[in-house]
Amino acid sequence: MPSKHLADRFSGGASELVFWSFRYFLGRQTIATCCFAQELARNWNEIDERNRKLIQRELEEAFRHDDEIRAEPMQSCPDWKPLGADCDRQCWELVRKAYWATP
């Protein structure tokens, strides 16, 4: 049995793994995206401050870009949106609520 948690074996620990997972899921359109975003929101305060700030900054940028694309429905890639489909965007909103609720 290993003496350390698997996440502890990575140089940045669990928070950094969460950050890289966030980058992977952002913009994807799968049920896994919603599951990840819901877990991220639920565990927001467990992530270190550095990675919370990175996620918040990148997610806010994705929301701005997503809003722009949704405002112009005749974009060159109408099926692609920075936050994924509507259901994915709703799940990312849960993450926003989590960081806005954090003092």
PyMOL commands that set and color helices and strands:
alter all, ss='L'
color gray80, all
select helices_A, chain A and resi 6-9+13-25+31-42+44-46+49-71+86-101
alter helices_A, ss='H'
color red, helices_A
deselect
rebuild
show_as cartoon
